[in-house]
């Protein structure tokens, strides 16, 4: 049973995002999962109702979708935050010229009161929309906010207060790294933009681990932060006296493996960002808001990939998560209603759209998932072996030589890394079996 401590004020989630002429998207729209969402009749809520997992080939726009979500939500305050938009507007070749239209982003948001998880009939609270455009003049892009509805003002006013917990958004890019203390600076960025800056700026580092520890101590959240981190980490590594125990060896954060440092880095940064806005006496795990993590499986062992999303989602049940992955093990850990696939737009050459499939893959093997519709591989075998098998198959056509068929079966079942003695022994076994 997951523990839930509802926040005291209505908090915001993204219900639907419409992206037009933004980077690789010509026109796409999709509805997201969030805690307490009411689903259409006949559609069951996924067990992890706060998870949205994005899949797609390189270049199809997973990171672009995340950037669009961030700009859409924060557009009222981005112009004065330190954010600079570059190459956000879609540029498409039209003959000998480049066609450029203003990008349009619309985020339908819901402000959910704290009793949403108690089946209150008015749990949705206020439904609002933030609409903005990005225009290009020369090589300069500018964000323009469409006027908010008058009744929206009070709800979106929290955007202009950095420490307001009602609208919380943090984003972590695939190139995330924990900065060294001597090189870390939050610069001239506003606090709201600092939480998402890494998804736009490659050089932005996460808060140094030791600095985060000191801040969590000052905010009286260090014990809870350690407890949350231990819950999310594999048993092989746990926090210990301001450091870690990894395989029975005491180590500082800087001496941990890349996988541990990459994972701990963004989780620790998130805990600090939550602690900065959490009202006194409110536990960190009860925080509501939106958290984006690009390539959630980055540097993680396959065994960890099988459980990482469930651990995060149940530890922070009030956060709406947007993840991306290339891992079939991660994809197979969630339900089809959690998964969004980026694919070629059939109506716009060179563009992408976001789709949801009906194929169920939760619990299937990695091989089954990779050769299914979500990843679309014809085979999971190494390409050199596939080439060898095709050559042998071509030779077998019209040939009566049984050695070719035996060699084909040998490579099909045992791979290609066999020395001559092994091959001869394998062929003898297969020959004896077939006879």
N, C-alpha and C positions, 0 to 999 in steps of 0.2 A: 504494500500500500504506500503510495507516494505522499509525502507530507506537503501540505499546501498552507501557506500563510498569506492570505490575500492582502494586497496593498490597501492603503487607506483612501486613495484618491483614484478617480478614473484614469486609466492609462491607455496608450494608443498602440494599436497593431495595424499592419497593412492587410486589408482584405482583398483588394484587387489592384493590379498595376497595369496601366496601358502605356506602351512605349511606341513612339512613332518617329521615324527618321533619326534614330539615335544609334550611332556606331553601326553595328551590323544588322540592326532591326529596321525594317521598313514600316511594319505595322503588326504588333502582336499584343495580346492581352491575356492575363491569367489570374485566377483567384487562388489565394494562399490559405494554408492552414494556420490557425492560431488558437490559443487556449479558449475554450468555451464557444467556438464557432458553431452556429446552427447550420447543419447541412441540409441540402434539398431532400425532400421526401424520397425514400428508397435508397439513399446513399448513407452508408454507415461511417461514422467518424473513425479515423485510424486510432490505434491504441496510443501512438505518440502523436497527439493532436497538435503539438507545437512544432512539428518538424516539416521542413520543405527541403528536399534534396534534389539538386540540379545535376543532370548528366548531359554529356554531349562531347563531340569530337573537339580537338583543339581548334580554336578560331570560330566556333559556332556561337560564342557570346555569353558564356556563363558569368565571367567577370563583368562583362558589359551590363548584364541584367542586374547584377548587384550594384554597380555604380548608378544605374538608372534609379534603382530603389532608394539609394542614399540621397541622390540629388532631388528626387521627387519629394521626399519627406522633409529634407532640410532646406529646400529652395527659399523659404522666406528669410533665412538668415545667412545663406552662403556668401552673398556678395560682400559682406563685411567680416568674413571669418578667416581670411587667408587662403581660401580656395581659389584656384585658377582653372577654368575649364579649357581643355585643349583636345582637339580631334574627337569631340563628343558628337557633333553633328554628322550625320551620314553623308558621305560624298560618293556619288555613283557616276561612273563613266557613261556618258550619253553621246555616242559617236566620238567626235574629236574634242568634246568639251566635258567638263565635270559639272554635274547637276547638284545643286545644294539647296535644300529646303530647311526651314527652321525645324529643329527637333521639338517634339511635344511629349511631355511626361505628365501623366495623371495618376495620382495615388488615391484610391478610395480607402479611407481610414475609418476605424471604429474606436471609439473611446469607451472602454469597458469598465463599469463600476466594480468595486471590490467583491460584491456578492455574486459575480458572474458564475463562479464555480459552485454556487449553492442552488442552481436552477431557478434563479429569480426570473420572473416573466419579463422584466425590463433589463435583462443583463446586457443587451447591446449598447444601451446608453445612446450617445450621440454618434451619428454617422456623418462624416464630412469628407470633403475632397480637396486636395491640394493640386493645383494645375499650374504648370510653368512651361515656358518655351526657352529654347537656346538658339540664338541667332548668330549669324556670321557676317562680319564686315571685314573684308580683306582676309587676314589670317587671325583675326581676333574674334573670340566667341564671348557672348554675354548671356547671362540668365535673366529672364524677365518673368516675374511672378504675376499670374493672372489674379485679379481681385478675389479675395476670399468672401464667401457669403457672410452677411452681417452676423448671423447666428453662430458662425464659426469662430469669431474673434476670441471669445473667452476660452475656448478649448485649445486653440493654437497659440494663445498668448504664452503658454509655458515654454514654447520654443525659444523665446527671447530671454529666458532665465536659465543660465547654464546648469545650476544645481537643482533644477526642478526634476523630480523623478517621474512626472506624468508622461513625458515624452523622452524615452531613452533609446538611443541607437548607437551601437558600436559595430565596427567592421574590421575584419582581419584578412589581409591579402595572402596570396600564396607565397609571396616573398617575405613573409613576416620573420622578423628576427629580434631578439632582445638586445637592446643597445648596451654598450659599455658605459659605465657611470660617467667617465670623462667626456664622452661624446654625445650624451643625451641632452636634448633641449626641446621644450614644447614651443619654442620660438614665439612668433606673433600670432599663432593660431588661437582661435577661441576654444573654450573647453569642448563645446559640441563638435566642432570640426576636428579637434585633436583625436577624438574617439574613432573617427573614420578616415583620417588622413592617409593611413597606410595603404588603403585600397586605391588611392589616386597617385600617391607619391612613393616611388620605389625606395627612396633613401630614408624614409621615416621609420625609426626603430621603436620597439615596444619599451615600456618602462623597465629600467634595470631591476633585476630581481631584488637585490638588497635595498634599493631605494623604495620599491614597492612594500617590502617588509616593514621598513621604518614608518611609512605612511599608514599602513594597516595597524601598526602598533599605536600610533597617535590617534587613529580613528576608533580604537578599541574593537577591532575586528580581526586581529591576527589569529586568535585561536580558532575562530569559525572558518577563516580562510584556509588554515592548515587542514582542518577537518574536511572541507569540501575538496581540496586538492587530493588528499589521501583517498577519498571515495572515488575520484575520477581516474587515479593512476593504477596501473597493475600492481599486484602484491610485491613484485620484485623491487620496487622503489617506493619509499615513503618519506615524508618529512621527518626531520629529527634535529632538534636543537638549532634552529635557524639554518640548517643544512639538510642533507638527504642521506638516507641509507640505501645504497644500491647494491644488491647481491652481497649483503652483509658488510659492505665497505662504506665508511662515512666519507661523503664527497660534498664539496660546495656545488652550487648550481653550475658554475662555469666548467666543472669537470665532468658533468653528465654527458651522455651520448647525444647526438644531434636529435634523435627522435624524442627523447625526454625533454630536452631544452626547447625544442620547437613547440611541443604541446604545452608544457608548463608555462612557457613565455606568454602565449596569448591568454591562457586561462588566468594567470596571475595578473596580467594587465587588466582583464575584464573585472576581476574581483576588486582591484583598486578603483576602477571607474565606477563600479556599483557602490562601493563604500563611500565614495565622494558625494553621492547624491542620496544615499539611503537615510531616511529619518532615524533619529536616535531610538534605539531599542528595537529596530526592525531587522530581522535576520537577512543576510545577504541572499540566501537561496530563494527568498520570497519575491525578489525583484521582478517587475514586469518590464516589458519593452521588446526591442528587436535587436538580434545579434546575428551578424553575417560572418561566416567563416569559409573562405575559399580553400578548396583542396583540404578537407578535414583529415584525410588519411596521410597527409604529408609526413614522410619518414617513419610511419607507424608499421610495426610488424603485422603480418596478416592476422595473427591471433587477436591482436588489439583492435584491428579494423572491424572485426565481427561484432564488437560490443561498444565501440566508442560513442556512437550516436545515442544509443539507449541510455548509457550512463549520463551523458550530458543532459539529455532531454528530461530525464526523471529527476536529476539533481536540481535543475532550474525549471520547474514545471510551469512557471508564469512567463517565461521568455519565449518569444516567437523566433525560431531559428531558421536561417537560410544557409544551407550547406551546399558545397559542390564536391564532386569526387570523380575519379576515373577508376575506382576500385569496385569490382563486382562483389567483393565481400561486404563492403559498406552498403552497396545498393541492395544486396540480398538480406540485409538486416531490417529493412523497413517494408511497409506495405505499398502497393501500387498508388494509393491515393496520396502518399507522401512524395512521390517522384515526379519530377518535371524534366522533360527531354527537349533539348535544343536541337533542331533539325533544319534542313533547307526549306525555305519558304517557297511553296510551289507556285505562288503568284508573283514573286519578285526575285528574279535571278540575282544570286549573290547575297541574298538576305537570309536571316534566320527567323524562326518562330519558336514559341514555347508551347509544347504539347504535353498532355497526359495520356498514357496508354492504359489499356484495360488488362494487359497481361500481368498475371500475378507471379512474382519471383521470390517473395520472401521465403527463405529456407531452402531454396534451390542451391545446387553446387555452383562454384565459380564457372565451371565449364558450361553448364546449362545457361547461366545468365549471360555469359559473353557471346554465345551463339544464338541468343534470343533477340527479340526486337529492340531491347534497350541499348545494346552495344553493336549488334549486327555483324559480328565476325563470322566468316564462313568456316573458320577453323581456329583452334587455339594453338596448333602446332607451330614450331619454328619454321620460317619460310624456306630455309635450305632443305629441310626434310620434306616439305610439301613439294618442292621442285623435284627432288629425287623420286618421290612417290609417283608424281605425274610422268616422269621419264620412264619409270619401270612399267607404269600402266600402258604407256604408248608402245613400249616394246612387246608387252604381253599380247597386244591385239594382233591376231593372225599368227601367233607363235605357239608351237606345241611344247616348247622347252619348259619343263616343270620348275627348273631352277629360278626362273624369273618370278614365277608366282610365289615360290618359297621366300625369295629375297624380299618381295613386296610385303608379305605377311610378317617377316622378321622385322623389317623397319617400322611397319605399322604398329607392331606390338611392343617393340623393344627400343625404338628410337634409332638414331644414326651413329651414336658414339660407341661403336663396337670395334674391337681389334679383330684381326684375321682369325685367331684361334677361337674367339667367342662366336664369330659368325659361323664358322664351320660346325661348332658344337650346337648352336641354335638351329642351324639348318637340318642337322641330323635329327634333332628332337622333333622339329616340325614335320619332317618327312615321315618319321616313325608314327607320329600322331595321326597324320592324314591317311596313312596306309592302314 
